[in-house]
Amino acid sequence: MAKQTMLLTGGSGMVGRNILEHTWAGAWTILAPGSRELDLTDARATTDYVAAHKPDLVIHAAGQVGGIQANMAHPVAFLERNTAMGRNIIMAAYQSGVRNFLNLASTCMYPRAAENPLREEMILTGALEPTNEGYALAKITATRLCQFIRREDNAAQYKTIIPCNLFGRHDKFDPKHSHLLPAIIHKVHLAKQNGETTVEIWGDGTARREFMYAGDLADALMKGASDIDALPELMNCGLGHDHTINAYYETVADVIGWEGTFTHDLSKPVGMKQKLCAIDRQTEWAWSAPTSLRDGIKSTYEFYLNGATT
């Protein structure tokens, strides 16, 4: 039997590369065009590409991503580029008759003041976190577009997965462009390498975050791809528990073997105090993340040491 074709956007990013490395990837013919081959901000080019290849399934994992610093420095790009990419690939797929679509969203879509754990029905019930509002608005738009398509066409399996914060192999480690955990790995590694005795933490370190290993998200996405009918229309994907920022620094230091102390810069922004996903729908779907925090950090640090570019 011929393999089905998957179109994977963002194939060169962390999530995309983890999908390509997944043990089930060989069951598909996977198209993973880079931005030079397919510019998702170009609506005509995106429509033409999807119409020419007619994939059986699209996983939309592309986007302009970054941490607090990047979001605060470039809000126009985070809103405009991500909105364009989401709209263009979703509509290109639908207009070309693609029936199966997995849209990757973000927990930044939840209101800043939402009570934790964050439940899917809370989206659009309050003001967003200002430090990443542009990115959040773009992800909300793509999510709602998938839901509206399903509202008009019951046969369209346009589903959205909302992952918690991610880290892992193929991550970006430069603090100017990275998310929290890879930035911690980079900072603590340099501190050990340079013989430094202190590492600075933004804020008091009591904010809580839920970080899942990217290989585990790839596992959830491949499960969804194999049986998209059973996947909820909108589903958080996470651990169901979180840790303080201080605890992440301490675990990274333990894995790396750095024995210094941490200082806190209370003048720096820290974002939301907590972002913990409710995983009721995920549990009912019968999936849970298999990788422990320490094992995930160890694997990610090994990747970093083996020549990962910052």
N, C-alpha and C positions, 0 to 999 in steps of 0.2 A: 504494500500500500504506500502511495506517495506521501511524503511528509507534507504537513501543512506549513504555510509560510507565515512567519511572524515579522512584522516591521517594528523594530526597536529604535525609538528616538533616544538620543543621549547615550548611544552605545559606547562612547569613549569616556563617559563620566563614571563616577564610583558605582552607582547603582547599575548602570548598563554593563560595565565590565564584570560585575559580580553575577549578573544574569548570564552573560556569555560563558562564564566559568562554571555555571551550575551543572550538576550531573545530568539534568534533564534537557539541557540545551541541544544535545544531539538528536533529540526527537523531533526537532523543528528545522526547517530551512529559515535561517535568521538573516534578515536584511538589517544592517546597522550602519546606515550612511552617516559619515561625518558632516560637519557643517559646510565643508567645501563642496561636498557632493549634493547636499540638500540643505538649503537655508530655510529653516522653518519660519523665519520672519517674512519670507516671500510667499504670499498666498498662492499666486499662480504656479510657481515652481513646486510648491507642496502638493497642490491639487494634481498637477501633471504627473508627479512622481508616484503618488498613490494610485492614480488611474492606470498608470502603465504597469505597475507591479501587482495590483489587486491582492494584497495580503489577506489571509484568513483572520488575522488578529493584529491589532496594534497595541503596543505598550508604550505609553508616552512618559518617558523618564528624562527628557531633555529640559533644560532651563538654565537661566543665569542664576547661580546660587552663591551664597556666601554667609559669613557670620554678621555680627552686629556692626562691626566697623564698615564692611563693604555695603551693607544695606543702608546705613546712615549716610555714607559718602555718595551713593549712586541711586537714589530713589527713583529717578526718572527711568533709568534702564531696567531696574527691577520690576517696575510696573509695566512699562510699554513693551519691552521685549518678551517678557513672560506671557503677557496677555496675548500678544500677536502669535507666539508659538503655539499656545494652547488652542486658541480659536482656529488657527489655520489647519493644524493637524486633525482636530476633531471634525471640522466641517469637511475637510478633504476626504476623510475616511467615510463619513456618513453619505456624502454625495456620490462616492464611488461604490456604494453598496457594501462596505465593510460592516459586518454585523456584530463583531466582537471587538471591544475597545477597553483597555485598562488604563485609566488615568491616574497618575501619581500626584497626590496633593501634599499638604503639609499641615502640621498642627498649628502653625502660625495663623491659620484661618479662624481659630477660635477667639472669642472675645477676650480682651486683656483681663477683665475682672470675672471671667467664668469660674464657677466653682469646680474644683478638681474632685474626682477625675473627670476629664473632658469627654462629653458624650456627643455623638454625631448630630443629634437634634439641636445642639446649642449654637451651631454655626449661624451667623447673622442675627444673633440675639443681643449684641452689644458692641461697643467700640473696640477696635483692634489695638494691638500693641504698636505704638508709634515707631519704634525702631525698625520694624520690618513690615510696615503697612502696605507698601507698594507691592511687595512679593505676595503678601496675603491676599490682596484684592485680585491679583492676577490668578491665583490658585482658586479663589472662590468663583471667579467668572468661568473658568474651565469646568469646575465641578458642577455648577448650576447648568451649564450648557449640556453636559452629559445627562443630567437629570431631566432637563426639558426635552431632549431627544427621546428619552425613554417614555416620557409622558405622552408624546405624540406618536410614538412607534413602539408598541409592546415587544416587537421582535428584535429590537436593537438592544444588545447586551452591552451598554455603555456604563461601566462600573468605575467607581473611584475608591482607591485605597489611600488612607491618610496615615503615613508612617510617623512614628515619633522621631526624635533626633537620631541621626545615624552616624556611624563611624566604621572604618574598616579598611581593607585592602583597596588600593587605588584612590585613597583619600588625598586631599590637599592639606599640606602641613604648615604652610606659611601663615602665621597669625593674621596677616593683612587680608587673607582671602579664605581662611578656613573656618570651620565650625569649632566648637569648644574642645572636644576631646583630642582631635589631631593637633590642635594648637598646643594643648597641654603636653602631648608627647614630644613635640618639637622643642618646647621651652625647657622641659625637664631634661631631655637628652642633652641640649646645649649646656645646661647648668652642670651636668655631670662631666661632660667633655671638657669644659673650661674651668672646672674646679670651683665653681661658684657655690656658696653656702646658703643662698636665699633665692627664692623664686616668688615673683609678685602675682597675686590673684586680684582680679578686678572685683570690687565690692567686698562684702564680708564673707563671701563663700557659702552663705546659708541658703541661697536660692537652690531650688531642686530641679533636676532634669532627668529625663528618661532617655537613655541612649541604647539603641539596639545595633547589633553587629549587622553590617550591610549584607553580608552573605545570608543572613536570616531573612531579611526583606526579600532578597532574590528568591529564596525558597518559597515564601508566601506568594509572590507574584507568579512563579512557575506553577504552583498549585492552582492559583486562580485561572491561569491560562489553560490549564488542562481540563477544567470544569467550571467555566465561567457562569453557567446557568445557576449553579449553587451558591455563587459568591453574592453576598449582600450588595445592594446598589451603592451603599456608602458605608465604609468600614474602617475604623481605626486599626492600625497594625503596630503593636508594641508589646511591652513586657508586662504592663499592669503594675509595676513598681518603679520607684525612682531613687536617686541618691542626691546628696548635696554636692555642690561644686567642690567644696573642700574634700569630700570623699573621693571624687574622681581624681583630683590632684594626688591624694595619698595613694590610691591604687596604682596610678601610673608610676609614681616614685618607687613604689615597692617592686613593680615589674621591672623597671629600668635599673634599680639598685642605687638610686640617688638618696643620700641620707641627710640632706639639708633641711632647712626650715622654710615656712611660707610666710610672706607678708601680705597685707591687704591694702589696696588703694581704694578708699571709700568714696573717692570723687568720680570714679569711673561708672558708666552705665552698666546695668546687669540684665536688663530686659525683665520679663515676667518672673515673679517669685517662684512659680511652679508651673509645669506643663506635664501633667500626667494623664495618659490616655485610659479611658474605660475600654476594656477589651471584651465586653459581654458578647458582642456580635462575632468577634474573632473566635472566642471560645466555643460558641454555638456552631461555628463553621468548622470546628475541630482542628485548629492549628495553634501551635505555640512556638516561640523562638527557642531553638535548642542550644544556643551558645551562651556561656556565662560571661559576665563582664570581664573577669580576669583573663579568660581564654581569648576573648575577642581583642582585648588590649595587647596581649602577648602576640597574637597573629599580626595585628596591625603594626606593632613595633618591629617585628621581623621584616615586614614589608618595607617599612621606613628605612631600616638598616641596609636593606638590599638594593638601595639606589633609588628610592622614591624621590621624585623632584618636589621641592617645596613650592 
